[in-house]
């Protein structure tokens, strides 16, 4: 007789799990795939499948556990990073999420949604220079950049105490809206303050 814990039983287990998954019975397939992954912990294809299914089934903690294993590989596929973001996008995992956004835009610099999330995260955590870096990039690379110009100017003026740097962003905003009295007044006040500093 065949050993029920041998390779034939593993093949049968994987076949049954795959069949159940293909029939849409992910919840039943999940525990079988988990058993298989315990026997073959280096099988990243199964680990990825488990991560996807765990997320779909609302098993957030397990999804994060499986994604964390996949992310240990420095050459992890971009799609896995993107999918992992969804699993870690919950309260209490902001730091991990920010590291994934950063890793993704290192490979895809023009993926603006993650740049926006990073800018917001850095603002909330008081990392204003880092926030400014992303706000500046967004202002330079998005056509509808009004909010990023104003936010970058505000960060310079309010948080970094560098009104001279704020002028650069406010002036760009004024070039777009030369009749905006509020921005004209803001620029005038900063220029006056800077001029007084030299007297």
Backbone as JSON, one array per atom type, in Angstrom:
{
  "sequence": "XXXXXXXXXXXXXXXXXXXXXXXXXXXXXXXXXXXXXXXXXXXXXXXXXXXXXXXXXXXXXXXXXXXXXXXXXXXXXXXXXXXXXXXXXXXXXXXXXXXXXXXXXXXXXXXXXXXXXXXXXXXXXXXXXXXXXXXXXXXXXXXXXXXXXXXXXXXXXXXXXXXXXXXXXXXXXXXXXXXXXXXXXXXXXXXXXXXXXXX",
  "N": [[0.84, -1.2, 0.0], [0.31, 2.31, -0.56], [2.04, 4.96, 1.06], [0.11, 7.05, 3.02], [0.96, 9.57, 3.66], [2.7, 10.27, 1.77], [4.09, 11.26, -1.5], [2.06, 10.77, -3.37], [-0.3, 11.21, -1.93], [-0.01, 13.9, -1.44], [-0.24, 14.95, -3.99], [-2.87, 14.26, -4.51], [-4.15, 15.75, -2.55], [-3.56, 18.37, -3.36], [-4.81, 18.32, -5.85], [-7.52, 17.99, -5.12], [-7.94, 20.33, -3.62], [-7.5, 22.28, -5.59], [-9.57, 21.67, -7.38], [-11.84, 22.22, -5.81], [-11.46, 24.95, -5.42], [-11.67, 25.88, -8.06], [-14.32, 25.38, -8.44], [-15.42, 27.39, -7.1], [-15.51, 27.16, -4.4], [-13.92, 28.44, -2.3], [-13.54, 28.66, 0.43], [-13.61, 26.02, 1.42], [-11.52, 24.95, -0.02], [-9.42, 26.38, 0.97], [-8.41, 25.51, 3.52], [-7.32, 23.09, 2.76], [-5.32, 23.85, 0.96], [-3.77, 25.18, 2.79], [-2.87, 23.04, 4.39], [-1.29, 21.76, 2.48], [0.64, 23.71, 2.05], [2.01, 23.64, 4.44], [3.44, 21.34, 4.2], [4.98, 21.93, 2.01], [6.58, 24.48, 2.33], [8.1, 26.22, 0.8], [6.85, 26.64, -1.56], [5.98, 29.08, -3.43], [3.98, 29.71, -5.21], [1.67, 28.48, -4.22], [1.57, 29.75, -1.73], [1.06, 32.36, -2.56], [-1.45, 32.04, -3.73], [-2.88, 31.32, -1.45], [-2.65, 33.72, -0.03], [-4.11, 35.5, -1.66], [-6.66, 34.26, -1.59], [-7.2, 34.25, 1.15], [-7.47, 36.98, 1.63], [-9.72, 37.51, 0.02], [-11.6, 36.0, 1.38], [-11.91, 37.34, 3.7], [-10.09, 36.89, 5.69], [-8.08, 38.57, 7.15], [-5.74, 38.68, 8.82], [-4.44, 36.29, 8.23], [-4.0, 36.64, 5.5], [-2.19, 38.77, 5.52], [-0.07, 37.5, 6.81], [0.71, 35.57, 4.92], [1.36, 37.21, 2.74], [3.47, 38.61, 3.87], [5.41, 36.63, 3.97], [5.88, 36.22, 1.23], [6.88, 38.73, 0.57], [9.37, 38.73, 1.64], [11.16, 38.05, -0.26], [13.47, 39.81, -2.1], [13.19, 40.28, -4.8], [10.54, 40.23, -5.35], [7.5, 39.99, -7.2], [5.97, 42.78, -8.85], [3.19, 42.85, -8.92], [2.45, 41.38, -6.71], [3.34, 42.99, -4.64], [1.57, 45.12, -5.01], [-0.9, 43.85, -4.53], [-0.49, 43.12, -1.88], [-0.55, 45.56, -0.63], [-3.28, 46.1, -0.42], [-4.04, 44.22, 1.48], [-2.67, 45.08, 3.73], [-3.72, 47.55, 4.17], [-5.08, 48.61, 6.52], [-6.21, 49.77, 9.73], [-3.59, 50.35, 11.98], [-1.54, 49.25, 10.57], [-0.12, 51.15, 9.22], [2.58, 51.91, 8.93], [3.77, 49.68, 7.7], [2.24, 49.65, 5.35], [3.09, 52.07, 4.22], [5.74, 51.46, 3.62], [5.38, 49.6, 1.62], [4.06, 51.11, -0.35], [6.16, 52.81, -0.97], [8.1, 51.0, -1.91], [6.8, 50.15, -4.18], [6.56, 52.49, -5.79], [9.21, 53.0, -6.21], [9.77, 51.31, -8.22], [7.83, 51.98, -10.02], [7.7, 54.99, -10.68], [5.78, 56.85, -11.53], [3.32, 56.16, -10.54], [0.79, 57.62, -9.3], [-1.32, 57.47, -7.26], [-0.18, 56.08, -5.04], [1.9, 57.78, -4.42], [0.46, 59.98, -3.51], [-0.72, 58.86, -1.24], [1.59, 58.35, 0.26], [2.57, 60.97, 0.64], [0.51, 62.0, 2.26], [0.71, 60.29, 4.45], [3.3, 60.9, 5.42], [2.89, 63.57, 6.1], [1.08, 63.28, 8.2], [2.65, 61.97, 10.04], [4.58, 63.76, 10.63], [6.86, 63.94, 9.07], [8.01, 66.1, 7.33], [9.78, 67.01, 5.29], [10.03, 64.71, 3.73], [7.36, 64.44, 2.96], [7.13, 66.76, 1.44], [8.79, 66.19, -0.7], [7.31, 64.31, -2.16], [4.94, 65.73, -2.63], [5.92, 67.77, -4.21], [6.76, 66.31, -6.44], [4.29, 65.38, -7.33], [3.07, 67.82, -7.93], [4.62, 68.57, -10.07], [4.04, 66.68, -11.99], [1.37, 66.15, -12.43], [-1.41, 67.24, -14.22], [-3.7, 68.63, -13.24], [-2.82, 70.21, -10.82], [-3.32, 71.92, -8.69], [-4.05, 71.63, -5.9], [-1.8, 70.35, -4.92], [0.28, 72.15, -5.32], [-0.52, 74.2, -3.57], [-0.56, 72.8, -1.12], [2.1, 71.99, -0.91], [3.32, 74.49, -0.74], [2.2, 75.35, 1.69], [3.27, 73.47, 3.47], [5.98, 74.14, 3.37], [5.87, 76.78, 4.34], [4.41, 76.67, 6.8], [5.14, 74.3, 8.24], [7.86, 73.71, 7.8], [8.95, 76.13, 8.2], [9.94, 77.76, 6.2], [9.43, 80.18, 4.41], [10.55, 81.25, 2.12], [10.94, 79.08, 0.41], [8.32, 78.35, 0.14], [7.32, 80.36, -1.47], [8.08, 79.64, -4.07], [6.23, 77.64, -4.81], [3.79, 78.93, -4.42], [4.01, 81.01, -6.27], [3.97, 79.64, -8.66], [1.37, 78.75, -8.55], [0.06, 81.19, -8.72], [0.7, 81.93, -11.31], [-0.99, 80.34, -12.74], [-3.44, 81.24, -11.88], [-3.8, 84.25, -12.08], [-5.5, 86.24, -11.17], [-6.3, 85.62, -8.65], [-7.01, 86.77, -5.6], [-6.45, 85.98, -3.01], [-4.13, 84.38, -3.11], [-2.38, 86.22, -4.13], [-2.22, 88.05, -2.03], [-1.09, 86.43, -0.06], [1.43, 85.89, -1.16], [2.43, 88.51, -1.26], [2.55, 89.13, 1.5], [4.47, 87.29, 2.4], [6.71, 88.07, 0.9], [7.06, 90.67, 1.89], [7.64, 90.12, 4.55], [10.03, 88.68, 4.27], [11.6, 90.67, 3.15], [11.75, 92.48, 5.26], [13.3, 91.04, 6.99], [15.8, 91.42, 6.01], [16.38, 93.98, 6.54]],
  "CA": [[0.0, 0.0, 0.0], [1.02, 3.58, -0.6], [2.07, 5.74, 2.3], [-0.86, 8.16, 2.86], [1.61, 10.87, 3.86], [3.72, 10.4, 0.73], [3.9, 12.19, -2.61], [0.76, 10.54, -4.01], [-1.35, 11.88, -1.15], [0.17, 15.34, -1.65], [-0.81, 15.25, -5.31], [-4.33, 14.15, -4.36], [-4.58, 16.89, -1.74], [-3.48, 19.55, -4.22], [-5.85, 18.18, -6.86], [-8.82, 18.25, -4.5], [-8.0, 21.76, -3.28], [-7.63, 23.03, -6.84], [-10.92, 21.42, -7.91], [-12.78, 22.98, -4.98], [-11.25, 26.38, -5.71], [-12.22, 26.13, -9.39], [-15.79, 25.32, -8.31], [-15.83, 28.58, -6.34], [-15.6, 26.83, -2.97], [-12.62, 28.86, -1.78], [-13.45, 28.43, 1.88], [-13.25, 24.62, 1.63], [-10.19, 24.74, -0.61], [-8.4, 27.13, 1.71], [-7.77, 24.69, 4.56], [-6.52, 22.07, 2.08], [-4.1, 24.51, 0.48], [-2.94, 25.44, 3.98], [-2.19, 21.77, 4.72], [-0.26, 21.53, 1.46], [1.73, 24.69, 2.24], [2.8, 23.21, 5.6], [4.34, 20.3, 3.71], [5.88, 22.54, 1.02], [6.58, 25.9, 2.68], [8.83, 27.02, -0.19], [6.05, 26.74, -2.77], [5.44, 30.44, -3.42], [2.74, 29.77, -5.99], [0.59, 28.15, -3.29], [1.53, 30.83, -0.73], [0.4, 33.51, -3.2], [-2.86, 31.67, -3.85], [-3.44, 31.42, -0.1], [-2.75, 35.14, 0.32], [-5.24, 36.04, -2.41], [-7.92, 33.7, -1.1], [-7.41, 34.72, 2.53], [-7.99, 38.34, 1.53], [-11.09, 37.43, -0.52], [-12.47, 35.37, 2.39], [-11.96, 38.2, 4.89], [-9.13, 36.43, 6.7], [-7.05, 39.6, 7.0], [-4.48, 38.35, 9.51], [-3.76, 35.24, 7.46], [-3.54, 37.24, 4.24], [-0.96, 39.54, 5.82], [0.99, 36.54, 7.12], [1.19, 34.97, 3.67], [2.03, 38.24, 1.95], [4.76, 38.91, 4.52], [6.36, 35.6, 3.52], [6.22, 36.5, -0.17], [7.63, 39.98, 0.5], [10.75, 38.49, 2.08], [11.96, 37.94, -1.48], [13.74, 41.17, -2.59], [12.79, 40.37, -6.21], [9.11, 39.9, -5.42], [6.79, 40.55, -8.35], [5.26, 44.05, -8.6], [1.75, 42.59, -8.68], [2.3, 40.9, -5.34], [3.45, 44.19, -3.8], [0.31, 45.86, -5.17], [-1.95, 43.1, -3.82], [-0.19, 43.17, -0.45], [-1.0, 46.87, -0.15], [-4.7, 45.97, -0.05], [-4.13, 43.43, 2.72], [-2.11, 45.85, 4.86], [-4.37, 48.86, 4.23], [-6.03, 48.61, 7.64], [-5.74, 50.51, 10.89], [-2.53, 49.7, 12.74], [-0.47, 48.78, 9.68], [0.24, 52.29, 8.38], [4.01, 51.91, 8.64], [3.99, 48.64, 6.7], [1.65, 50.13, 4.1], [3.95, 53.12, 3.63], [6.93, 50.82, 3.05], [4.96, 48.96, 0.37], [3.86, 52.19, -1.34], [7.49, 53.29, -1.36], [8.73, 49.96, -2.72], [6.13, 50.1, -5.48], [6.89, 53.65, -6.63], [10.61, 52.9, -6.62], [9.73, 50.58, -9.5], [6.88, 52.68, -10.9], [7.7, 56.35, -10.11], [4.64, 57.66, -11.94], [2.05, 55.68, -10.0], [0.47, 58.76, -8.43], [-2.11, 57.2, -6.05], [0.68, 55.73, -3.9], [2.62, 59.0, -4.03], [-0.46, 60.78, -2.71], [-0.83, 58.21, 0.07], [2.85, 58.58, 0.97], [2.61, 62.38, 1.06], [-0.41, 62.13, 3.38], [1.28, 59.55, 5.59], [4.42, 61.68, 5.96], [2.33, 64.76, 6.76], [0.47, 62.86, 9.47], [3.69, 61.51, 10.98], [5.51, 64.85, 10.88], [8.06, 63.85, 8.22], [7.59, 67.13, 6.37], [10.66, 67.03, 4.12], [9.64, 63.57, 2.91], [6.07, 64.79, 2.37], [7.36, 67.78, 0.41], [9.39, 65.52, -1.85], [6.24, 63.69, -2.96], [4.03, 66.79, -3.07], [6.6, 68.45, -5.3], [6.69, 65.42, -7.6], [2.89, 65.4, -7.79], [2.83, 69.14, -8.53], [5.35, 68.63, -11.34], [3.69, 65.62, -12.94], [-0.08, 66.02, -12.61], [-1.91, 68.46, -14.87], [-4.55, 69.32, -12.27], [-1.9, 70.18, -9.67], [-3.59, 73.05, -7.8], [-4.01, 71.28, -4.47], [-0.43, 69.96, -4.55], [1.06, 73.4, -5.23], [-0.9, 74.9, -2.33], [-0.15, 71.99, 0.03], [3.56, 72.07, -0.83], [3.62, 75.82, -0.21], [1.81, 75.38, 3.1], [4.25, 72.68, 4.23], [7.19, 74.97, 3.48], [5.6, 77.97, 5.17], [3.87, 76.35, 8.12], [5.8, 73.2, 8.95], [9.32, 73.79, 7.68], [9.33, 77.52, 8.52], [10.75, 78.23, 5.07], [8.55, 80.92, 3.5], [11.22, 81.46, 0.83], [10.64, 77.91, -0.42], [6.87, 78.38, -0.13], [7.08, 81.28, -2.59], [8.25, 78.92, -5.33], [4.98, 76.94, -5.13], [2.71, 79.91, -4.52], [4.19, 81.75, -7.53], [3.49, 78.76, -9.73], [-0.09, 78.77, -8.48], [-0.4, 82.5, -9.21], [0.82, 81.93, -12.78], [-2.2, 79.69, -13.27], [-4.62, 82.03, -11.48], [-3.23, 85.58, -11.78], [-6.49, 87.14, -10.55], [-6.67, 85.1, -7.33], [-6.58, 87.79, -4.63], [-5.94, 85.33, -1.8], [-2.74, 83.96, -3.31], [-1.58, 87.45, -4.29], [-1.99, 88.59, -0.69], [-0.16, 85.52, 0.63], [2.77, 86.16, -1.72], [2.84, 89.85, -0.82], [2.9, 89.07, 2.92], [5.75, 86.57, 2.54], [7.78, 88.91, 0.35], [7.27, 91.76, 2.84], [8.31, 89.55, 5.74], [11.42, 88.37, 3.9], [12.31, 91.95, 2.95], [12.01, 93.04, 6.59], [14.38, 90.28, 7.61], [17.08, 91.92, 5.5], [16.59, 95.39, 6.95]],
  "C": [[0.87, 1.25, 0.0], [0.97, 4.25, 0.77], [1.14, 6.93, 2.14], [-0.25, 9.53, 3.1], [2.67, 11.13, 2.79], [3.3, 11.32, -0.4], [2.54, 12.02, -3.29], [-0.36, 11.26, -3.26], [-1.23, 13.4, -1.29], [-0.45, 15.77, -2.97], [-2.33, 15.22, -5.24], [-4.88, 15.35, -3.6], [-4.61, 18.16, -2.59], [-4.57, 19.51, -5.29], [-7.23, 18.49, -6.31], [-8.99, 19.74, -4.18], [-8.22, 22.61, -4.52], [-9.03, 22.88, -7.42], [-11.96, 22.24, -7.13], [-12.69, 24.48, -5.27], [-11.88, 26.73, -7.06], [-13.74, 26.1, -9.4], [-16.33, 26.51, -7.51], [-15.94, 28.34, -4.85], [-14.26, 27.14, -2.29], [-12.45, 28.55, -0.3], [-13.05, 26.99, 2.18], [-11.84, 24.34, 1.11], [-9.09, 25.32, 0.27], [-7.66, 26.25, 2.73], [-6.9, 23.6, 3.95], [-5.22, 22.66, 1.53], [-3.16, 24.83, 1.65], [-2.18, 24.18, 4.39], [-1.04, 21.5, 3.75], [0.93, 22.46, 1.69], [2.6, 24.33, 3.46], [3.82, 22.15, 5.18], [5.37, 20.86, 2.73], [5.93, 24.05, 1.24], [7.31, 26.8, 1.68], [8.04, 27.2, -1.49], [5.33, 28.1, -2.8], [4.17, 30.59, -4.25], [1.54, 29.49, -5.08], [0.45, 29.23, -2.22], [0.79, 32.04, -1.3], [-1.1, 33.24, -3.34], [-3.56, 31.77, -2.5], [-3.63, 32.88, 0.31], [-3.95, 35.78, -0.37], [-6.57, 35.56, -1.84], [-8.23, 34.16, 0.33], [-8.0, 36.13, 2.5], [-9.45, 38.32, 1.05], [-12.08, 36.9, 0.52], [-12.57, 36.19, 3.68], [-11.06, 37.75, 6.01], [-7.9, 37.35, 6.65], [-5.7, 39.22, 7.61], [-3.71, 37.28, 8.74], [-3.24, 35.77, 6.14], [-2.23, 37.98, 4.46], [0.22, 38.61, 6.12], [1.58, 35.94, 5.85], [1.91, 36.0, 2.79], [3.4, 38.59, 2.54], [5.82, 37.89, 4.1], [6.81, 35.85, 2.09], [7.12, 37.73, -0.29], [9.06, 39.85, 1.02], [11.71, 38.38, 0.9], [12.21, 39.35, -2.03], [13.33, 41.37, -4.05], [11.31, 40.04, -6.4], [8.44, 40.65, -6.57], [6.0, 41.8, -7.94], [3.79, 43.81, -8.25], [1.5, 42.13, -7.26], [2.41, 42.07, -4.37], [2.12, 44.94, -3.81], [-0.81, 45.18, -4.41], [-1.75, 43.15, -2.31], [-0.64, 44.49, 0.16], [-2.45, 46.79, 0.33], [-4.86, 45.23, 1.27], [-3.66, 44.22, 3.94], [-2.77, 47.22, 5.04], [-5.48, 48.85, 5.27], [-5.38, 49.34, 8.82], [-4.69, 49.7, 11.66], [-1.37, 49.22, 11.89], [0.01, 49.9, 8.75], [1.72, 52.28, 7.99], [4.35, 50.87, 7.57], [3.43, 49.06, 5.36], [2.56, 51.13, 3.43], [5.2, 52.51, 3.01], [6.6, 50.13, 1.73], [4.7, 49.99, -0.72], [5.21, 52.65, -1.89], [8.18, 52.28, -2.27], [8.12, 49.94, -4.12], [6.53, 51.29, -6.35], [8.38, 53.73, -6.95], [10.7, 52.2, -7.97], [8.84, 51.28, -10.52], [6.72, 54.12, -10.39], [6.45, 57.16, -10.43], [3.29, 57.1, -11.49], [1.6, 56.65, -8.9], [-0.38, 58.43, -7.19], [-1.24, 56.85, -4.84], [1.53, 56.91, -3.47], [1.73, 59.88, -3.15], [-0.61, 60.19, -1.31], [0.44, 58.44, 0.9], [2.94, 60.01, 1.49], [1.72, 62.58, 2.28], [0.14, 61.46, 4.63], [2.42, 60.35, 6.24], [3.94, 62.97, 6.64], [1.79, 64.4, 8.14], [1.49, 62.43, 10.5], [4.77, 62.57, 11.21], [6.81, 64.78, 10.09], [7.86, 64.8, 7.04], [8.48, 67.21, 5.13], [10.31, 65.89, 3.17], [8.3, 63.84, 2.22], [6.26, 65.77, 1.22], [7.94, 67.16, -0.86], [8.3, 64.94, -2.77], [5.23, 64.73, -3.45], [4.62, 67.53, -4.26], [6.55, 67.63, -6.58], [5.28, 65.43, -8.2], [2.58, 66.71, -8.49], [3.49, 69.25, -9.9], [4.79, 67.7, -12.4], [2.19, 65.37, -13.11], [-0.61, 67.33, -13.17], [-2.75, 69.28, -13.9], [-3.83, 69.33, -10.92], [-2.17, 71.25, -8.62], [-3.41, 72.71, -6.33], [-2.6, 70.93, -4.02], [0.47, 71.18, -4.45], [0.77, 74.11, -3.91], [-0.44, 74.13, -1.09], [1.37, 72.05, 0.2], [3.98, 73.43, -0.27], [3.32, 75.91, 1.28], [2.81, 74.61, 3.97], [5.54, 73.49, 4.43], [7.0, 76.12, 4.47], [5.29, 77.61, 6.62], [4.74, 75.37, 8.9], [7.32, 73.28, 8.92], [9.86, 75.18, 8.01], [10.28, 78.08, 7.45], [9.84, 78.95, 4.06], [9.2, 81.18, 2.14], [10.96, 80.29, -0.12], [9.15, 77.86, -0.77], [6.56, 79.26, -1.33], [7.15, 80.58, -3.94], [6.93, 78.27, -5.76], [3.82, 77.92, -5.29], [2.8, 80.71, -5.82], [3.71, 80.9, -8.71], [1.96, 78.72, -9.74], [-0.62, 80.08, -9.04], [-0.29, 82.59, -10.73], [-0.41, 81.3, -13.42], [-3.44, 80.54, -13.02], [-4.17, 83.45, -11.09], [-4.2, 86.54, -11.08], [-6.88, 86.7, -9.14], [-6.11, 86.03, -6.25], [-5.96, 87.16, -3.38], [-4.47, 84.94, -1.96], [-1.84, 85.18, -3.5], [-1.24, 88.05, -2.93], [-0.98, 87.73, 0.07], [1.27, 85.77, 0.16], [3.29, 87.5, -1.25], [3.3, 89.82, 0.64], [4.25, 88.36, 3.14], [6.9, 87.43, 2.04], [8.11, 90.08, 1.29], [8.04, 91.29, 4.06], [9.77, 89.25, 5.44], [12.23, 89.64, 3.73], [12.67, 92.57, 4.3], [13.15, 92.32, 7.3], [15.75, 90.77, 7.17], [17.36, 93.35, 5.92], [17.31, 95.45, 8.29]]
}
